[in-house]
Amino acid sequence: MSIICGHLNWYDVRFPLSTLAAQRAELADIQHQLEVLKAREKDLKAALASVVYTILTLPPEITSHIFLDCLPFHGRVRPSSIKAPLVLAQACRYWRDVALATPRLWSSIDLNLEIGRPNIPEKGTIALLRTWLSRAKRSPISLML
């Protein structure tokens, strides 16, 4: 940068000024794009909020019957987060409420306690069994070990 009489040379200042102006213009474009995207996001959220999911409008009694039909045909439920009843209780708040209010969903459990393992089940297995049985409430229990 050359200094003439203690001042910057105009040619040395011109390039940074034009670069700064270009960056400001680019920033303004990006801010405009951001505003457009935020408006689109707001519209999409409003559209989603107005959607009525038919399955959520069914009475709990009907939903409960549908849930019972999701159980294995043989009647023994091996706990799994990807199978009924656990997967049903994880879908949404309404389904969780219905699943927890349907004792027959929890009235059967098949636990694999392998032969050769210590006779004392793990703490997690005991906690699972307690939770499962408490959800079954007063329904007849089918327990397979």
Beta strands, then each sheet from edge to edge (+ up, - down):
strand 1: 3-4
strand 2: 7-8
strand 3: 108-110
strand 4: 142-144
sheet 1: 1+ 2-
sheet 2: 3+ 4+
end
